[in-house]
Each structure stands twice: as structure tokens, then as C-alpha cells.
Amino acid sequence: MTYRPAHRLADIEPFHVVELLTRARQLEAEGRDIIHMEVGEPDFPTPEPIAEAAIAAIRDHKTLYTQALGLPELRAAISAFYGQRYGVTVPASRIAITNGASGALNLAFAALANPGDEWLLADPGYPCNRHILRTYEGLPRSIPVGPDSNFQPTPEQVSAEWNERTAGLLVASPANPTGTLLTLDEIAALANECRAKDGHFLVDEIYHGLTYAPSPKGTCSAAQEVPLGDEVDAPTACAAGDDIWVINSFSKYFQMTGWRLGWMVIPEPYVRDVEKLAQNLTLCPSTPAQYAALAAFAPATIEILEARRGEFRRRRDFLAPALEAIGFRVTARPEGAFYLYCDCSALAADSFVLARDLLEKTGVAATPGLDFGSNEPEKHIRFAYTTEIPRLAEAVSRLSAYFGR
């Protein structure tokens, strides 16, 4: 049989960080000590209350298919979480449980993308987003973003890039690879720009919760109407609002990466469309994972997660100045997630060559800008602070020696 892959595969690039991780694992198998700062995965185990809930569900034989959009109890728990944390009413009927945030984005683009439609995405940005879009015959169109806009697109840029083929905009807050945030006013302005163009607006919020303001309410949600004070008297209507697709995940803040569970807030007219797609594409998310996630919102679990959020903040505050002392420039304001996106042009001409050299010669694994788009990727490298501070300090020591600092 002749090898004849689908034409779209020509546009699907490898995920370079995964290939770098493969080499790192090979070096580890050879006895090398590798400090992993390349993969965006929390190093903490899933909190014990979540794990225990999964074990109980399996013992109670709660392993059959659920509804395509997920357990009603879990959808209700997420709805309640929006009210408690953000002071906003999001009906459970508009919430779909998905196979991770990637599963949510697959369903969203399956529902919205037509062949040849263009979608605007920030560059640098998470690479799989553009490849998922291409799988559904949409065409990603990059908006180059940089320090002047905190690596987030502006309404003016969106307006300038929009044309007759543009179908929508996807943004992320907190963003990968930069860790930058959009304010509620900025989200509302982008939403208004999309409405004015009669386009769709998707907001990736998978790093929500992992922000470093004094309060977990320091981050707004795209489903939210007004900034929150210290107290929330009553939920508000979804004015930013109810026509925005909001994608979230249990992977990052809740530290359930391998459980492959996420959710999506869907504009009301599209709920049935997403349900039909889910019925056909996935049947339902993992049932034990859904029962486990019911424990994610328990006070005991949140207490664990908030302590770990504080640890991520301490790691960021240690690593950023240490890298800058070596000669890296942290040009983004890393307000969330667990990444530092650094300008390395004063140290090397090509970040991809640098990343490979650092791995081979120092045992420090970092992600080159090549993974995140075409906006000056050779000048940038991403460090994930997903390991404990003593290991970060060892990485800094090795990098300092490599650069002779």
C-alpha cells in the first residue's frame, strides 16, 4: 500500500520539547543527572483527597460511561466554583467535562472551524493550539506579540489582522510560554472587538489558580463581569461574557496532568452541537477521573493547592533574578503559570542550538523558542520552575559555569 498521509499532516510540526525530553530521558538512562526545566508539568503529586476519591470510585464500581458532557455532579461543582472564586453565575448546563483542555479545544474547533477559515493566535503561544486547529481544516494566523503589550494581543492588533476569512480569536491567560495575564478590561475589549467583527472568541484559562497576586482572586475569568474585591456579596451575570468559549483544566492548578480531565464553558446556542460531537468523538471523559475531580474543590484540597501555589511563587522569585544575573532577559511579566520566557540573544545566536548544548553539556533541560511560533524564536528560551529550589539553584550554578559567569 502506498504511503499517502492526509495533506494536513504537512502542517503539523513535532512538539520539539517532547523530543528534547526524549533525549533528556536517554541521558538519564546513561547515568547523567538532568535538571528538568523543559516540560510544563507540576512536580507535585496529585493531592491525596483527589487520589482517594478515585480509589473509592473504582472500589464502588463507578467505572461505566457517564453522559457525554460529563457527570452532572461535577458540572454542578464547577458551576459552584465559579460562584465562590469569581462571584459569577455560570449555569452547569453550559459546562462540558472534557478529556483535558486539549479535548476541549478539539471540541471547540470541531464545532466552529470551517475549511479555510483563519483564526488569530498570539505568537509566541502554545504550539498544539495551532496544530489542533489545522487538524479541523482551520488556518492559524499569528499575531506577533512582545514586551510592549506584555506578550498579549491588543484590540488594535486584532482589528488590523482581521480579514474576510477570519473566524475568531484564541488567547490564553495566564499564557504559555510567558506566564502573562490579561486583565478583565483587556478581556472585555478583545471580546468586544470579536463581536464587532461577528467572530468567535476563545479564552484558554488552563493555568487559572496558578497566579501570584496576594489573593487567588487576583485573576479574573472571561466568564466574569466585574473585578472582585475582598468580599463577594452575590454572583453577577456573565457580561464579559456568555458568548465567550472558556477552556480550563484539572491538570495545572489541581495537579492532575495524567488524569486527562478538563472542562469548557460553552455559549448556550452551541451546547447541543458540542454534545453531539462529544458523543461521537470521545463518548465521555474518564469516569474514575471525574469522580476524583469531585474532591478537587473540597476545602482540604484547596488548602494543599494554595500552599503549593505559594511554593511556585517562591521558585519564580528565586529563579528570575538568578537567570538575569547570568545574562538572560526576562522580558515578560510572569504573573501566572510556572514559566520564565527569556531573551537569550545576548548569550547565544540560536536558542535551539543553545537548548541542545545546555542539555548535553550541563544537564539542564529547557525549551527553545522554536516550539512557540515564528516570532523571533531564535532569541528566546523557556525555563519551567517545576522543580524544587535546591535543584533550581543547581541549575543556575551549572548555567553560570557554562557561560563563565
Backbone hydrogen bonds, N-H to C=O, Kabsch-Sander energy under -0.5 kcal/mol:
donor,donor_aa,acceptor,acceptor_aa,energy
4,R,2,T,-0.7
9,L,6,A,-1.6
10,A,7,H,-1.7
11,D,8,R,-2.0
12,I,9,L,-1.1
13,E,11,D,-0.8
16,H,14,P,-1.1
18,V,15,F,-1.2
19,E,15,F,-1.4
20,L,16,H,-2.5
21,L,17,V,-2.4
22,T,18,V,-2.1
23,R,19,E,-1.7
24,A,20,L,-2.3
25,R,21,L,-2.7
26,Q,22,T,-1.9
27,L,23,R,-2.4
28,E,24,A,-2.2
29,A,25,R,-2.2
30,E,26,Q,-1.1
31,G,28,E,-1.8
32,R,27,L,-2.4
34,I,32,R,-0.7
35,I,363,G,-3.2
36,H,34,I,-0.7
37,M,35,I,-0.7
37,M,365,A,-1.8
41,E,39,V,-2.0
50,I,47,P,-0.9
51,A,47,P,-1.8
52,E,48,E,-3.0
53,A,49,P,-1.7
54,A,50,I,-1.8
55,I,51,A,-2.2
56,A,52,E,-2.4
57,A,53,A,-2.1
58,I,54,A,-2.3
59,R,55,I,-2.4
60,D,56,A,-1.9
61,H,58,I,-1.6
62,K,57,A,-3.1
63,T,61,H,-1.6
70,G,67,Q,-2.0
75,R,71,L,-2.3
76,A,72,P,-2.3
77,A,73,E,-1.8
78,I,74,L,-2.3
79,S,75,R,-2.0
80,A,76,A,-2.3
81,F,77,A,-2.0
82,Y,78,I,-2.1
83,G,79,S,-1.5
84,Q,80,A,-2.5
85,R,81,F,-2.9
86,Y,82,Y,-1.8
87,G,82,Y,-0.7
87,G,83,G,-0.8
88,V,82,Y,-1.1
89,T,236,T,-2.2
90,V,88,V,-0.7
94,R,91,P,-1.9
95,I,92,A,-1.7
96,A,264,M,-2.6
97,I,69,L,-2.6
98,T,262,G,-2.5
100,G,98,T,-2.1
103,G,99,N,-1.1
104,A,100,G,-1.6
105,L,101,A,-2.5
106,N,102,S,-2.3
107,L,103,G,-2.1
108,A,104,A,-2.6
109,F,105,L,-2.6
110,A,106,N,-2.3
111,A,107,L,-1.7
112,L,108,A,-1.5
113,A,109,F,-2.6
116,G,137,E,-2.2
117,D,114,N,-2.3
118,E,165,R,-2.6
119,W,139,L,-2.3
120,L,168,G,-2.7
121,L,141,R,-2.2
122,A,170,L,-0.7
123,D,143,I,-2.4
125,G,372,F,-2.1
129,N,126,Y,-1.0
130,R,126,Y,-0.6
130,R,127,P,-0.5
131,H,127,P,-1.2
132,I,128,C,-2.9
133,L,129,N,-2.2
134,R,130,R,-2.0
135,T,131,H,-1.8
136,Y,132,I,-1.0
136,Y,133,L,-0.9
137,E,134,R,-2.0
138,G,133,L,-2.1
139,L,117,D,-3.3
141,R,119,W,-3.1
143,I,121,L,-2.5
145,V,123,D,-2.4
149,S,146,G,-1.5
150,N,147,P,-1.4
151,F,146,G,-3.3
152,Q,149,S,-1.1
158,V,154,T,-2.4
159,S,155,P,-2.6
160,A,156,E,-2.1
161,E,157,Q,-2.2
162,W,158,V,-1.6
166,T,163,N,-1.6
167,A,118,E,-3.6
168,G,118,E,-0.9
169,L,200,H,-2.0
170,L,120,L,-2.5
171,V,202,L,-2.2
173,S,204,D,-2.5
175,A,180,T,-1.8
179,G,175,A,-2.8
187,I,183,T,-2.4
188,A,184,L,-2.7
189,A,185,D,-2.2
190,L,186,E,-2.2
191,A,187,I,-2.6
192,N,188,A,-2.5
193,E,189,A,-1.9
194,C,190,L,-2.2
195,R,191,A,-2.4
196,A,192,N,-2.4
197,K,193,E,-1.2
198,D,195,R,-1.5
199,G,194,C,-3.1
200,H,167,A,-2.5
202,L,169,L,-2.8
203,V,245,W,-3.0
204,D,171,V,-3.1
205,E,203,V,-0.7
205,E,247,I,-3.3
208,H,205,E,-2.1
210,L,207,Y,-1.9
211,T,209,G,-1.5
212,Y,335,E,-1.8
218,G,215,S,-2.1
219,T,216,P,-0.8
224,Q,221,S,-2.0
229,G,231,E,-0.6
233,D,231,E,-0.5
236,T,87,G,-1.8
239,A,237,A,-1.6
242,D,238,C,-1.3
244,I,241,G,-1.4
245,W,201,F,-2.4
246,V,244,I,-0.6
246,V,265,V,-1.9
247,I,203,V,-2.7
247,I,245,W,-0.5
248,N,263,W,-2.7
250,F,261,L,-2.5
253,Y,206,I,-0.6
256,M,250,F,-1.4
257,T,251,S,-0.6
259,W,256,M,-1.1
260,R,256,M,-0.6
260,R,257,T,-1.3
262,G,98,T,-2.4
263,W,248,N,-2.1
264,M,96,A,-2.1
265,V,246,V,-3.0
266,I,94,R,-3.1
266,I,264,M,-0.6
268,E,242,D,-0.5
270,Y,267,P,-2.3
271,V,268,E,-1.5
274,V,270,Y,-2.4
275,E,271,V,-2.4
276,K,272,R,-2.3
277,L,273,D,-2.0
278,A,274,V,-2.9
279,Q,275,E,-2.5
280,N,276,K,-1.5
281,L,277,L,-3.2
282,T,278,A,-2.0
283,L,278,A,-2.0
284,C,282,T,-3.0
290,Q,286,S,-1.7
291,Y,287,T,-2.1
292,A,288,P,-2.3
293,A,289,A,-2.3
294,L,290,Q,-1.0
295,A,292,A,-1.9
296,A,293,A,-1.7
297,F,294,L,-0.5
298,A,295,A,-1.1
301,T,298,A,-0.6
302,I,298,A,-2.5
303,E,299,P,-2.3
304,I,300,A,-1.4
305,L,301,T,-2.5
306,E,302,I,-2.7
307,A,303,E,-1.6
308,R,304,I,-1.9
309,R,305,L,-2.3
310,G,306,E,-1.9
311,E,307,A,-1.4
312,F,308,R,-2.3
313,R,309,R,-2.1
314,R,310,G,-2.0
315,R,311,E,-2.2
316,R,312,F,-2.5
317,D,313,R,-2.5
318,F,314,R,-1.5
319,L,315,R,-3.0
320,A,316,R,-2.4
322,A,318,F,-1.1
323,L,319,L,-2.7
324,E,320,A,-2.0
325,A,321,P,-1.9
326,I,322,A,-0.9
326,I,323,L,-0.6
327,G,323,L,-1.3
328,F,323,L,-1.9
329,R,343,D,-2.0
330,V,328,F,-0.5
331,T,329,R,-1.3
331,T,341,Y,-0.7
332,A,341,Y,-0.7
335,E,179,G,-1.4
335,E,333,R,-1.7
336,G,179,G,-1.9
337,A,207,Y,-0.5
337,A,210,L,-2.0
339,Y,336,G,-0.6
340,L,383,F,-2.2
342,C,340,L,-0.8
342,C,381,I,-2.9
343,D,329,R,-3.3
344,C,342,C,-0.7
344,C,379,K,-3.1
345,S,379,K,-0.7
347,L,344,C,-2.0
348,A,344,C,-2.0
351,S,378,E,-1.2
354,L,350,D,-2.4
355,A,351,S,-2.9
356,R,352,F,-2.0
357,D,353,V,-2.3
358,L,354,L,-3.1
359,L,355,A,-2.0
360,E,356,R,-2.4
361,K,357,D,-2.9
362,T,358,L,-2.3
363,G,358,L,-1.1
363,G,359,L,-0.8
364,V,358,L,-1.3
365,A,35,I,-2.5
365,A,363,G,-0.6
366,A,364,V,-0.6
367,T,382,R,-2.4
369,G,377,P,-0.7
369,G,380,H,-2.3
371,D,368,P,-1.6
372,F,369,G,-2.1
373,G,370,L,-0.7
376,E,374,S,-1.4
379,K,376,E,-1.3
380,H,377,P,-1.4
381,I,342,C,-2.1
382,R,367,T,-3.4
383,F,340,L,-2.4
384,A,37,M,-2.4
385,Y,338,F,-1.8
385,Y,383,F,-0.5
386,T,384,A,-1.2
391,R,388,E,-0.7
392,L,388,E,-2.0
393,A,389,I,-2.9
394,E,390,P,-1.7
395,A,391,R,-2.3
396,V,392,L,-2.5
397,S,393,A,-2.2
398,R,394,E,-2.3
399,L,395,A,-2.7
400,S,396,V,-2.6
401,A,397,S,-2.0
402,Y,398,R,-2.3
403,F,399,L,-2.3
404,G,401,A,-0.7
405,R,400,S,-3.1
